[in-house]
Amino acid sequence: MSDPSSRLTTGKPADAPGFRSPALIITALILAECVSAFEAGTIFIALPRFSEIFDAPASTTGWAVTAYMLVAAATALVGGRLGDMYGRKKVLIVIMLVSVLGSVISVLGDSMAAIIIGRGVQGVSGAILPLCYGLAREALPAPKVPIAIGFVSGAALLAGSGGSLIAGVLLDVADWHMIFVLAAVLAVVASAVAAVVLPGAHTRSELPRFDYVGAILMTPGLIALLYGITQGPAWGWTSPAVIGLIVAGLVILAVWTFWELGRDEPLVDFRVLANKQMTLNLIGLSVLALGPVGAVQIVTPMILQAPDSLPIGLGQSATVTGFVAGIAALVGFITSPLAGAVAGRWGGRTAFFIGAALFAVANLMILLGHKSLVVMMGVFAVAAVATAFAFTGYPKIVIESVPDNVTSVTTGILSTARQAFSAIGVAIVSVMLSIWTVPGTTAPTLSSFNAAVGWFILCSLIVAAICLFIGRPQPEPKQAGSIAAGEEGSATSAAYA
C-alpha cells in the first residue's frame, strides 16, 4: 500500500490545499518551543530558594533538574514517534497540556517532593522540539522550512535565558509559586494557538503499530544510564551504585537495540540512521554536546560570578550574569533567520559547520580574555549565534536525509543523544576542573580552567571537520513520488547512502 507520508521532501508545496500563513504557523511553533525552553531554564535560579524554603540539601533540590532531564530524554524519542504516527499537532497539544499538569502538581503540592514530581511530569515537554521540527516540514512550503527551524531554535535559546531572568524577578517580587503559574499559562496559550493555527495531520489509510515493547525497554535503560552518569561526580565513579546503573543501562539498551533490529515497525528504524549524512550528523551533535553545548554551562557562569581574587572570576552578581546571558540570547534569536537562510541555500551541513566554527572562536576568546567583562559579553554573543547556526543545521540535515514520516522520531533520537552526551560532557569537565584547585578552596586553578576550555575548542574543531564530510543535500525531485511502505527503508538507503 502506498503511503504518501513517506515522501522524501523538505516541505509541502506552496499551493497545497488548506495551506495557511507561514508566519502564523512559525509563530505557533515558536510559542510551543518556548514552553519547553522556559520550563528548562527557570528552575536553576530557583534551586537556592528551594533549599531555604524547604530546608532541603542541594542533593535533594537537584532532583528538580534531574527528574526533568531524565523524563525529557526518554520522551523526546517516544513523543516524536507518536507524533509521526498519529499526528504531530495532536501529540504536541497533548504534551503541552500534560506539562500544565506538572505545574499544577508543583503549585498545589507546596513541597519539595511535589516540585520534583511536577518537574518530572513537565519533562514530557522534551518532545516539543522534535515535534516542532516535524510540523515545520509537514505544514510549510519547502523554502520556509529552514527559516522556521532557525526561528524555533532561536526561540529555544531566547526562552531558556529569558526564563532565568523572569524566574529571578518573580522570586524577588512574588514567590516561587508564580514560576509554575506562569509556565502553566504559557503552555495553555501555546496549546490554544497550536489548536487554531496549525493544520491537521495528513490522513493515513493504515497506521503502523506502536512498538510498546521497544518503548518499555528503552525508557528504563536510558534513565539508568543517564542517572548513573549524572551522579558519578557526586557518588564517585568507582561507587557500586554508579557502576551498577551504567552497566544496567547499557545492558538494557543493548537488548533494546537487538529487539528494534528485528521489528518490521520499530520504535526507532535504524535503517534510516544508516546513511552517511545521518551517521555523521549524529556523531557531530554528540561531540558538540560533550563540550561547547553542554558542559560549557558550568564554566561561563563561573567566570562571571567567581570572586576576582581567584585565578578565574570577574566578581559579577547573578543579576549581571543573567542580563549578559539574556542579551546574548536575544542576539542569537535575531540571527536565527540568517541561520535558516544559510541552511536553506547551502544545506544543513553549512549551517552546522558555521556553528561549530563559531563555538571554537567563542572558546578561544574565553582562553585569551576571561579577565575582561567586555570580552566575556562578546563570548556570550558569539556562542549564542553559534547555537542558532548549529541548532538550525543539524535538524536541516535530518530533513535532507530521511522521509517525512520519521522526521520527529529521528530528531528525537538526536535530542536524546544530545542530552546523554551533555551529561557525559559535564562529568568530564567536572573532573578537569577538579584536577588542580586553589589551595584551601574548590576553585580551579588556571591550568584546570585551560584544560576545560581547550576541551571545548577541540570538540568544536572536530565537529567542524565532521561537517566537511557530510554530503551535499540531494536536489528535491520535481514530482516527489511515493515510496511503498514495505520499500521505504531500502529506497532511503539507496538514495542517501
N, C-alpha and C positions, 0 to 999 in steps of 0.2 A: 504493500500500500504506500502510495506516495505521501510524503509528509512535507507540506510547504514550509513548515517552521525550520526545516533542516537546511535551508538555502544558505550558502556561504556568502552573505552580503554584509555591507557595513552600515546599512540603514534602509529605511523604507523609501520608495520613490516619492518625490515631492508632490506628485499628482495622485497619490493613492487615495481611495475613497475614505472619507472620515478624517482626513488629515487636519490636524489642529495647529494652532500657532506655536512655532518653535520656542518663542520667547516665554510663553506661558508654561510649556512643558519643562523647559530648562529651569524656570523659577520653582516649579513644583519639586523637581529633583534636588535643587539646591536646598529647599526647605527640609526635605526628607533627610538629607545627609547632615544638615545642621542638628537634627535631633540626636543622631549618633555621636557626632563630634562634641556637641555641648555636654552630653552626659559623660563622655570620656574625660573632658577637660575640667569639669567643675570640681571633681572630688578631691584632687590633690591638695588644693589650698584649704580645704575644709578638714583634712585629717588632724592637724594640730588642735583645732577647736573640738573635734570629737573626743580627743584624748582628755581634754579638760572637762567637758560636759559629763561624759560617761565614766570618767576615771578609769580609762582603758589604756593599756600599754600600746606602743606602736605595733607590736606583733599582732594585736587584735584589730586595731583600726585599719591596718594594712590589708585586711581581708576585704574591705570595701573596694579596693582596687583589684585584688586577686580574683575575687568572685566574678567581677565584671569581665575581666580578661579571659578567664577560663571558659565561661559561657559564650563570650563573643567569638572566640577562636573556633569553637565547635559549630556555632550557629551560622557563621559566615558560609560554611560549606553546605550544611544541611538546608539552610534557608535559601541559598542560591539554587540548589537542586529543586526544591519545592516550587520556587518561582518559575524556573524553566519548564516545569511540568504542568502546573496548574494555573499559571498566570502571575506575572511579576507584580502587577498592580494589586491584585488581591492579597498576595502574601506580604507585600510592602505595608499595606494598610494594617493588616493583622499584626505584623511585627511592631509597628509604632504604637498600636493600641495596647499591646502586651507591655511595652515599655512604660506606658502610663500606669499600668497596674503596679509595676515595680516602684514608681514614685509614690503611689498611694500607700503601699506597704511601708515604705520608709517613713512617711509623714505620720501615719496613724499609729504605727508600731511604737514610735517615740523611744527607741532604744538602739544600742549599737547592734544587737542581734538582728533587729528588724531592718536596720540600714543595710547590713550585709546581705540579708535575704533579698531585700528590694533591689540592691545593686546587682545581685545575681540574675534576677528577673530582667532588669534593664539590659543585661548583657546580650539579650536576643537582638538588640539593635546592631550587633556586629554584622548582621546580614544585610543591612540597609545599603551599604556602599556597593557590594556586588549586584544587588537588585537594581540600583540606580544605573549602573553601567549597562546592564541588560536592557533596561527600559529605554535608555538613550538610543541604543541600537535598534530597538523594536519600534519606537514611536517617532523617530526623527528622520528626515531625509539625510542621505549619506554625507553631504558636505557639512551638515550641522553636528554630526555625531562627535568629532574630535573637539569642537568648541564646547559642547555640553560636558564632555568628560573633563575638560580643563576647568570649567566653572565649578563642577561638582568637587573636583579635587581641591580647588582653591577654597571652596566653602568649608571643606573639612578642616583645612588649616586655620581659616579665619574663625570658625565657630569654636574650635578647640582652644585657641588662645583667648578669644573673647569670653569663653566660658569661665576661664580662670579669673579674668578681670571682674566679670559680673558676680561670680561667687564671692570674691573678696569684698565687693561693695555690699552685697546682701548680708554677709556675715557682720559687717560693721554697722549697718543702718537698721537691720532687722534681726533675723536669726536663721539658723541652718535650715529650718523647715522650708523657707522660701526658695531655696535652691531647687528642691524637688518639686515644689509647686510650679515654679517657672518651667522646669523640664517637662512636666506633665502638660502644661498649657501649650508649650511649643509643639509637643507631639500631637496633641489634639488638633491644633491648627494645621499642621503639616498633613495630617490624615485627611482632614476635610478638603484641603486644596488638592491633594492627590486624587481623592474620590471624584472631584468635579472636573479637574483639568486633564488628568492622564487618560489616554484612550484605553479601552478594554483589550484583553489579550486576544490573539488570533484563536479562532475556533479550530480545534483538532478533532478529527473523526475518531481517533483512537489514542487514548492516553497510555503512556508507559506505566509500568508498575513501580511503585516506590520501593527502594531497597531498604526495608526496615532492619534486616539483619546487619547490613553494612553500616547503617547509622548507629545501631546499638553497639557494634564493635568499635567503631571509630571514636565515638564520644568519650568513653572512659579511657581508652588508650591515649588519646590526645591530652585529656585533662591530667592523667597521671604523669605523662612525660613533661608537660609544661609546669605542673606544680612542683615536680622534683627539681627542675632547672631553676625555677624562681626561688625555691627555698634553699638551694645549695649554698649561697653565701651566708645565710643565717644559721643553718644547721651544720654546715661543714660538708665538703664534698665526699668525705670518707664515711659520713654518717650512714648507718644501715638503712635508715628511713629514706634518705635521698637516693642511695643506690637502688634500693628496692623499688621506689616509684619510677625511676628512669628505666630500669630493666623491665618492669612490668608493662610500662607504657610502650616500650619498643617491641616487646613480645606480642602484645595485643595488636599493635599497628601492623606487625608482620603478618599475623593471622588475617587481619582485615584486608591487607593487600592481596593475599592469596585468594581470599573469598571474592574480592572485586574482580580479579582477573578471570574468574570462572563464571561470571554472570553475563547474561545477554543484555540485561538492563541494570547496570551497576549504579551505585551512588556516584562514583567517580569513574568515568570511562578513561582509563589510562592510555588508550589508543589516541585520544585527542591530544594528550600531552607528549606523544611520541614523535613529534616533528621538531626540526632544528630550532625554529623560531620559539616555540613554547618551552622547549627544554632550556635554551639559553636565557629566555625571559625569566623562568623560574629561578635559575641559578643566580642571575644578576640581581633580582629582587632580594633573594635570600642573603647574598653577600652585602647588599646595601643595608639590609636590616641589621646585620651583625655590627655595623659601625655607625655611619652618619645619619641613619634614620631612627635607630633605636637608642643605643647606649649614649649617644651624644647628649641626650636629655639629662644625663647625670652631670656632665661636665659644664655645660654652659651656665646653668643657674649657679653652680659652684664658683665659677669665675666672677660673676657679678656680685654675689652675696657674701662670699667668704671675707673675713677681715683683711684689710690691705696690709696688715703686718705679716701675713703669711706669704709664702712664695707665690701662691695663686690666690688672687682675690682683689676685688675693687671696693669692697665695703659698702655696696649699694643695698637699699632696702628692697623688700619683696615687692613693694608698690612700683618702684622704678623698674625692677626686673619684669614685672607684668606689663608695664607700659611699653618697654622696649620690645617685648615679645608680641604685644598687640599691634604695634605699628608695623613690625616686620611681617606679621600675618596679613595685614591689610595690603602691604606691597605685594606679597605673594598672590593674594586674590586678584588684585588689579592686573597682575602679569599672566594670570591663568588663561585669558583668551588668546594671548600670544602663544602660549604653550600649545593650546589647541590648534591654532592656525599652523604652527610648525609641524605638529603631528599629522594634521590633515594634508599638508603639502608634501612633506618629505617622509612621512611614516613615523610610527611609534618609536622605532629604534633611534631616530634622530633626536626626538624629544628626550628619550631616556638617556642618551649619551650626553646631551647638554646638561641634564640634571645631575648626572654623576660627575661631570667635569666641574660644575659649579660647587658641588659638595667638596671636591678636592680644594678648590680655591678658598672656600669659606674656612676650612680647617687649616689651610696654610696661613690664612690671616690670623687665626687663633694662635698658631705656633709663634708668629712673629710679633703680634700686637696685643696679647692678652692683658697687658698692663694699661691699656688705653680704653676708656669708655667709648670714645668715638669709634675706634676700630671695632669694638665688640658690637656696637649698634650696626655697623656695616656687616659684620658676620651674621647677625640675625637676619638682616635683609637678604643677603646673598643666599643663605640657607633656605629662606622662605621661597625665593624664586626657584632654587634648585628643587625643592619639594614639589612645587607646582609643575615643573617640567617632568620630573621623574614619575610623579603620580598621574600624569597625563599620558606619558609614554608607555608604561607597562600595560595598562588596560587597552590602549590602542593596538598594541601588538597582539593581544588576545583577540580583538575584533578582526584583525587581519589574518588570523591563523586558525580560528575554529568556527564551526557552524553556529548560527544564531541561537539554536535551541539548547546550547550548552554554555552560553556566554556567562550567565550569572554563576553557575556552579564552578566554572573554570576560574573566574576572577575570585570566587570564594576560596578556591584552593590557594591562590596566590596570597589572598588576605590572611588565611590561616598560616601559611608558610612565613609571611612577614611577621606575624605576632610571635610565632615559635622562635624564629631566628633573632628577633629583637630580645626575647628573654635570654637566649644564649649569649647574645652580644653584651647585655647588661652584666651577666655573670663574668664574662671575660674581662670587661673593662673594670669591674669592681676589683678583680684580682690585681689588675695592672696598677690601679690607684693605691692599692694597699701594700705593694711590694716595698716601696720606700716611703716612710712617713716622717713628718717633722717630729723630733723628739718631744715626748710628753703630750702629743696630740694624735688624732686620727687623720689629720690633713695630709694630702700627698705632697711629696717634695716635687721640685721642678722635673726631676728625672722621671718619676712616675707619671706626671702630667704629660710630659713629652712623649712617653711611650704610648699613652692612650690616644693622644691626638695623632701621632704617627700611624696608629692602627686605623683611625678614621680615614686618613689620607690614602693609605694602602688599599682599603676596601673600595674607596671611591674610584681609584685608578683601575682596579681590577674590573669593576663594573663597566667603566668606560671602554676598556679593552674588549669585554664580552660583547658590548653593543656593536662593535665593529664587525662581528662575525654573524650577527643576526641578519638574515636575508632581507632584501628589499620587499616591501609589500607587493603582493600579486595584484595586477590590474583587475578591477572589478569587471566581470563579463557584462556585455551589453544587455543580454537577456539571461538573467540568472535562472537556471533550471532547477528542478527539484532533484533531490537525492533520495533514492528509495530508502526507507527506514532500515532495511536489512543491509544496505550497502554503504551507509553513512560513514562508518569508521574507515573502511578501505578506501573510499573515494577521497576522504580528507587526507589520509596518509599519502595517497598517490600524488595529490595536487600540491601538498605542502611539506613533503619530506625533505 
